[in-house]
């Protein structure tokens, strides 16, 4: 009974620490190779708005060097090294008190048959270090059924959370293919949000920032569409795939061109786009970190499968029209303060949004994060591609 109480108290403390975050976690997946783990590159990483570095290392000496450099730059690391599996106790005891450690990476896109083994290693690590979290990232809903062992996607996510009590639910989905948005992505977000609520877990989500397969050069509108949609569904952490350009034979075979930085550490054209977006997200993070999503709806001539249509006039609005254009509408709250956030789901064209509000409504400036009183006249506002418009009231 004492053990049970202790575990329960520990769980509450850890849950509280995630809910009390003051900074939006923004992670670069595959951030550096051991060769590019330099202080200059960590500082450039931080300058782009990242605060968590995900890297796979061969051995613990590489981990030690990266953690030391990351600490100097004010960056945290989620790491995997071969030693984490082969010499778990030695590895965890060596790094668990390092100030740059954020967590341990155990698996990317595991199949159900992998869950038991992940849980065994997770328990072993947590017995040695209960203060850092275990990172596992799940498949998207378009993964082949064989990868999910013929489970429906919702059952796959549910089984994972039943088997492995992670502190954060993470998944990837890269929806912009050949410059077209795969709207089944929103069904994926619906399933993740539902399971995160069911198991009382925060969730993290991805944006694709690389050129490979049929994924074309990232644009600011495409990046905004992905990350703001993630936030409007309730994500409490954001990730980019990938930060560094992958240059091994596997990725060359799959036409991997470039990511946020080249493999020599030099920025690509995507670097400044991500830097701009991360700055905007951090400016608005006082909303996204502290608020809970009460409901999410879609508007337009058609809506994605598995989502709900907005068919009512939101409170405090006299007029609310998207002219049948594709939009995402999220209702959030933080205490008594309410937010109504509209996103333009088009990655090429601005969306004309016609609104009229009652007194007592403010608009949050996207660049400064500050509130300004909204006029009560009928207004048409052009929301840029992928971007958002935020209303708030008490």
Secondary structure, 3 states (H helix, E strand, C coil): CHHHHHHHHHHHHHHHHHHCCCCCEEEEECCCCHHHCCHHHHHHHHHCCCCEEEEEECCHHHHHHHHHHHHHHCCEEEEEEHHHHHCHHHHHHHHCCCCCEEEEEEEECCCHHHHHHHHHHHHHHHHHCCCCEEEEEECCCCCCCCCCCCCCHHHHHHHHHHHCCCCEEEECCCCEECCEECCHHHHHHHHHHHHHHHCCCEEEEEEECCCECCECCCCHHHHHHHHHHHHHCCCCEEEEECCECCCCHHHHHCCCCCCCECCCCCECHHHHHHHHHHHHHHHHHHHHHHCEEEEEEEECCCCCCCCCECCCCCCCEEEEECCCCCEEEEEEEECCEEEEEEEECCCCCCEEEEEEECCCCEEECCCCCCEEECCCCCEEEEECCCCEEEEEEC
